[in-house]
């Protein structure tokens, strides 16, 4: 094709480019808006799998941007099954998810009656349960694929009744003398009165439980918030007592 032909077609090519309507694209995500898209949200239902040394478990929880959400977890650790409630939050700005677990356990014989599941709205359940240090844990995880296909992966620590526990007994520490600051008696500026008193000291018992590390992986499985079908209530945890 010679130069004369190219010159003849040049005006036609230019006209076609000018008449074509270009598509409009908005810049979203990336460094221009802190990896956020307009109207994006991490809200929904999430499911995850927990793995560790002699430990495997699962959790399902909800995340909401306007109200408190709940969830559930189950973990099989050292041949013992624990279950309970989970509460998690998501921070889209830092691309992180954090969660906490609180397990429930049967009341020991002779401890008294706790709150039943029927009290919490489940009329078909008659098992008495109480929050009693059966399983506690927490985790943090990194979100990926936000906001379309969210997955998360992270690490945590959990402590169940299978973990070793160190318990110290309460004991009386004898008599101690408490000395207060000196105060002037009003008769002389250089004549302070030292206040002293004696008291019986008591060292309270302590309980320290070891923890087990675990890894957690999961994803957002639904845009609809998680709604539990049952609720757990219970007695207050035991407190250290006098010997």
C-alpha positions in Angstrom: 0.0 0.0 0.0 1.5 3.3 -1.1 1.5 6.7 0.7 -1.3 7.9 -1.5 -3.7 5.1 -0.3 -2.7 5.7 3.3 -3.5 9.4 3.0 -6.9 8.5 1.5 -7.9 6.2 4.4 -6.5 8.4 7.2 -9.5 10.7 7.4 -11.9 7.7 7.6 -9.9 6.1 10.5 -9.8 9.3 12.4 -13.5 9.8 12.0 -14.3 6.3 13.3 -12.2 6.9 16.4 -13.9 10.2 17.1 -17.4 8.8 16.7 -16.8 5.8 18.9 -18.3 6.2 22.4 -15.6 5.2 25.0 -16.6 3.2 28.0 -16.3 5.0 31.4 -14.3 3.3 34.1 -14.1 4.5 37.7 -10.9 3.9 39.7 -11.8 1.9 42.7 -9.8 -0.1 45.1 -6.0 -0.1 45.2 -4.0 2.8 46.6 -6.4 5.4 45.4 -9.0 4.7 48.2 -7.2 2.5 50.7 -8.3 -0.7 49.1 -12.0 0.1 49.7 -14.8 0.2 47.2 -17.8 2.4 47.5 -20.6 0.5 49.4 -18.4 -2.5 50.1 -18.9 -4.3 53.4 -17.4 -7.4 55.2 -20.9 -8.3 56.7 -22.2 -11.8 56.3 -21.7 -15.4 57.5 -18.3 -16.9 57.8 -17.2 -20.5 58.2 -13.8 -21.7 59.3 -11.8 -24.9 60.1 -9.3 -25.0 63.1 -6.3 -27.4 63.2 -3.6 -28.0 65.7 -1.7 -30.6 67.6 -4.2 -33.3 68.5 -6.9 -30.6 67.8 -9.5 -30.2 65.1 -12.5 -28.0 65.1 -14.9 -25.8 63.2 -16.6 -22.4 63.7 -19.4 -20.4 62.1 -20.0 -16.8 62.9 -21.6 -13.6 61.7 -20.0 -10.2 61.1 -22.1 -7.0 61.1 -21.2 -3.4 60.6 -24.2 -2.1 62.5 -24.9 -4.5 65.4 -23.4 -7.2 67.6 -23.1 -10.6 66.0 -22.6 -14.1 67.4 -21.5 -17.5 66.3 -20.7 -21.0 67.4 -17.6 -23.3 67.6 -16.9 -26.9 68.2 -13.4 -28.3 68.9 -12.1 -31.9 69.5 -9.0 -31.6 71.5 -7.0 -34.5 73.1 -10.1 -36.7 72.9 -12.4 -34.2 74.5 -15.2 -32.4 72.7 -15.9 -28.7 73.6 -18.4 -26.4 72.2 -19.7 -22.9 72.8 -20.2 -19.4 71.5 -18.0 -17.3 69.2 -17.8 -13.6 68.6 -15.8 -12.0 65.8 -15.2 -8.7 64.1 -13.7 -7.6 60.8 -11.6 -4.5 60.1 -11.6 -3.9 56.3 -9.0 -1.0 56.6 -6.4 -3.4 58.0 -7.7 -6.5 56.3 -7.9 -8.3 59.6 -10.5 -10.6 61.4 -10.4 -11.2 65.1 -12.5 -13.6 67.1 -12.9 -15.0 70.6 -14.4 -18.4 71.8 -16.1 -19.1 75.1 -17.1 -22.7 75.8 -19.8 -24.2 78.0 -19.7 -27.3 80.2 -21.9 -29.4 82.3 -22.2 -28.5 85.9 -20.3 -30.8 88.3 -22.5 -32.8 90.7 -23.2 -30.9 93.9 -22.4 -27.5 92.5 -26.0 -26.5 92.0 -28.4 -25.9 89.2 -27.4 -23.6 86.4 -29.4 -22.0 83.6 -31.0 -24.5 81.2 -31.2 -24.2 77.4 -35.0 -24.1 77.9 -34.5 -20.9 79.8 -32.9 -19.4 76.7 -35.7 -20.3 74.4 -35.1 -23.9 73.4 -38.0 -25.9 74.9 -36.8 -29.2 73.6 -33.6 -29.2 75.5 -33.3 -30.3 79.2 -29.6 -30.3 79.6 -28.2 -28.0 82.2 -25.2 -26.1 81.0 -23.0 -23.3 82.5 -20.1 -21.2 81.5 -17.3 -22.8 83.6 -13.9 -22.4 82.0 -14.3 -25.4 79.7 -12.8 -23.8 76.6 -11.6 -20.3 76.0 -9.6 -19.0 73.0 -9.0 -16.3 70.5 -7.5 -15.8 67.0 -6.6 -13.2 64.5 -6.6 -13.7 60.7 -5.7 -11.9 57.5 -8.6 -11.3 55.0 -8.0 -11.8 51.3 -10.2 -11.1 48.3 -12.1 -8.3 49.9 -14.8 -7.3 49.2 -16.0 -9.9 46.6 -14.7 -13.3 47.6 -13.4 -13.0 51.2 -11.2 -15.7 52.6 -9.2 -15.6 55.9 -6.3 -17.4 57.4 -4.6 -16.9 60.7 -3.5 -18.3 64.1 -4.9 -18.4 67.6 -4.6 -20.0 71.1 -7.2 -22.1 72.8 -7.4 -23.6 76.3 -9.7 -26.6 77.1 -10.2 -29.0 79.9 -7.5 -31.1 78.2 -4.8 -28.6 78.9 -2.6 -28.9 82.0 -3.8 -26.8 84.9 -1.6 -25.4 87.7 -3.6 -24.7 90.9 -2.2 -23.1 94.0 -4.1 -23.4 97.3 -5.0 -20.3 99.3 -3.1 -19.9 102.6 -2.8 -17.6 105.5 0.4 -15.5 105.4 0.4 -14.5 109.1 0.2 -11.0 110.6 1.6 -8.0 108.8 2.2 -4.5 110.0 0.9 -1.6 108.0 2.5 1.8 108.6 0.8 5.0 107.5 2.3 8.3 106.6 3.3 10.6 109.4 1.0 13.5 110.2 1.6 16.5 112.5 -0.3 16.5 115.8 -0.8 20.3 115.8 1.5 20.9 118.7 4.7 21.1 116.7 5.6 21.1 113.1 8.5 18.7 113.7 6.5 16.2 115.7 4.8 13.8 113.2 2.6 11.0 114.5 3.3 7.6 112.7 0.1 5.5 112.3 0.6 1.7 112.5 -1.9 -1.2 112.5 -1.8 -4.9 112.2 -3.8 -7.2 109.9 -4.0 -10.8 109.0 -2.8 -11.4 105.4 -4.3 -14.1 103.1 -2.9 -15.4 99.9 -5.8 -16.4 97.6 -5.7 -19.5 95.4 -4.8 -19.2 91.7 -5.5 -21.2 88.6 -3.3 -21.1 85.5 -4.1 -23.2 82.4 -1.8 -23.9 79.5 -2.9 -23.1 75.9 -2.7 -24.9 72.6 -1.9 -23.0 69.4 -4.0 -23.6 66.3 -4.4 -22.4 62.7 -7.7 -21.3 61.3 -8.7 -21.0 57.6 -12.1 -20.1 56.2 -14.2 -17.9 54.0 -17.4 -15.8 53.8 -20.1 -18.2 52.8 -23.1 -15.9 52.6 -23.9 -12.2 52.5 -26.7 -12.9 55.0 -25.8 -12.5 58.7 -25.4 -15.6 60.9 -28.4 -16.3 63.1 -28.0 -19.0 65.8 -30.8 -21.4 66.5 -30.0 -21.7 70.2 -28.7 -19.6 73.0 -26.5 -20.4 76.0 -26.7 -18.8 79.5 -25.0 -19.8 82.7 -23.8 -19.0 86.2 -21.0 -16.6 86.9 -17.5 -18.1 86.9 -16.1 -19.3 90.2 -13.8 -16.8 92.1 -10.8 -17.5 94.3 -11.8 -18.2 97.9 -10.2 -18.1 101.4 -8.4 -21.3 102.4 
